[in-house]
């Protein structure tokens, strides 16, 4: 039972990730300037690195919340 819910949760995370990737690709197709901005982006300053780590923390938090919890009652 726990294995099935784990796979279901993983599937949910993968679906959300795929949706995010599809939306990003669609944005790149519609706006060439956006593609240049994204692909030419460099982490040069402290605020750039801070923003990068903020995005990583948000993605890890989303994945962590979606994982099943053990209930040892």
N, C-alpha and C positions, 0 to 999 in steps of 0.2 A: 504494500500500500504506500509506503513512504517513497519507494523508488518511482512509482507512477506520478506522485505529486511533484517529485523532484524533476522529472522529465517534463511535466506540464509547465512548471515554473521556468525551466530552461527554455522551453519553446516560447513562452511568453516574452522572455527577455530577448530571444533571437528575433521574434516578430517586431518588437519595438525597435531594436537596432536596425533591422532591415528597413522599416518604415522611415527611420531617421536618415539612413543612407539614400533611399529613394528620393526623399524630399530634398536632400542636399544636391543630388545629381540633377534633379529637375530645375533647381535654382541655378545651377551652373549652366544648364542648357539655355535657359531664358536670358541670362545676363552674363555676357562675356567679361564685363568689368569685374563682376563678382568673382569669376574664375581667376582673373589675374590677381585680385586682392588676396584670395585664399591661397593660391599656389605660390605667390611671391612673399608670403608672410614670414617674417623672421622674428625670433624671440631675442630682441636686443636689449630691452630695458627690464627693470624690476617689475613694472606693472604688467608687461607682456607675460613674464613668467608667472606672476601672480594669477593672471587671467587663465593661463594654461592649467595651472594646478587647480583652480576653482572648477573648471570644466571637468577635469579628471575626477575630482571629489564628488561632483554631482553625478557623473556616470556610475561611479562605484557605489554611491548611496542608492541610486535607482536599482542597481543589480542586487545590492544587499537586502533591500526591502522586499524584493520579489522572491527571495529564497525562502523555502518553507522553514517554519520554526518547529523544533522538537517540543513535544508536550509530554513530560514524564509523569503524568498523573496516574 
